[in-house]
Amino acid sequence: MFNMLLHIKNLSLSVTARMTTNNDVPMLICQLLNVKPWIKLENDKKYIFQDNSWKIMDEKENIISTQEAHLWLSLHEFFTSEQLRNSYEITQFRKKNLMQLQHLLNDCLLDQIPPLIHLKQCLYQLSLTEVSTVLKRPLIIELNAEVRYYK
């Protein structure tokens, strides 16, 4: 997903529309960052999924996993890309979920991924703005080829 967001300018408008309206990628990322399925607690030990296996997590070492880093950078890329940001409508529900991420953006995380400082500022600005009640969805006409199966 991160690589796709990096090259969003080269993708079609229908891909952008699907990411923002149909699949709601930012809300998916928010949910994953809140749940953190790459970390599990078993027998009073914390395990982290890294390099295709579960490894014991060192509590003293606050290094974030690659999965978490990719999700944070994807969210950052989503809100710094003008093409995506303009086509994404912020509703009250979306704003509430995005605001839940603010407490996860701590100093340790910002030290490891400095571009997230910009995301933290964007979330802060979003918290100060009012949510529009007027829908601003553009009309997108998409041609889909019909697939026929022959026996």
FENFEN-V786859 format. One record per pair of residues at least 4 apart in sequence whose C-alpha atoms are under 8 Angstrom apart, sorted by the first residue. I is the first residue (numbers start at 1). J is the second residue. Records with the same first field share a line. If there is no record, write none. Layout:
I->J + J
This chain:
1->5 + 74
2->6 + 70 + 71 + 73 + 74 + 77
3->7
4->8
5->74 + 77 + 78
6->77
7->11
8->12 + 16
9->83
11->15 + 16
12->16
13->17
14->18 + 140 + 142
15->19
16->20 + 83 + 84 + 87
17->21 + 22 + 87
18->22 + 23 + 24
19->23 + 24 + 25
20->24 + 25 + 26 + 84 + 87 + 88
21->88
23->28
24->28
25->29
26->30 + 75 + 78
27->31 + 94 + 97 + 98
28->32
29->33 + 71 + 75
30->34 + 97 + 98 + 101
31->35
32->36 + 37
33->68 + 71 + 72 + 101
34->101
36->68
38->48 + 49 + 50 + 67
39->46 + 47 + 48 + 49
40->46 + 47 + 48
41->45 + 46 + 47
42->46 + 47
45->56 + 57
46->56 + 57 + 58
47->54 + 55 + 56 + 57
48->54 + 55 + 56 + 57 + 65
49->53 + 54 + 55
50->54 + 55 + 65 + 66
58->62
62->108
63->112
64->68 + 69 + 109
65->69
66->70
67->71
68->72
69->73 + 113
70->74
71->75
72->76 + 116
73->77 + 116
74->78
75->79 + 119
76->80 + 115 + 116 + 118 + 119
77->81
78->84 + 85
79->84 + 85 + 119 + 122
80->85
81->85
82->86
83->87
84->88
87->137
89->135 + 136 + 137
90->94 + 95 + 131 + 132
91->95 + 131 + 132 + 133
92->96 + 131
93->97
94->98
95->99 + 126 + 127 + 131
96->100
97->101
98->102 + 123
99->123 + 127
100->104
101->105
102->120 + 123 + 124
105->109 + 110 + 116 + 120
106->110
107->111
108->112
109->113
110->114 + 115 + 116 + 117
115->119
116->120
117->121
118->122
119->123
120->124
121->125
122->126
123->127
124->128
125->129
126->130
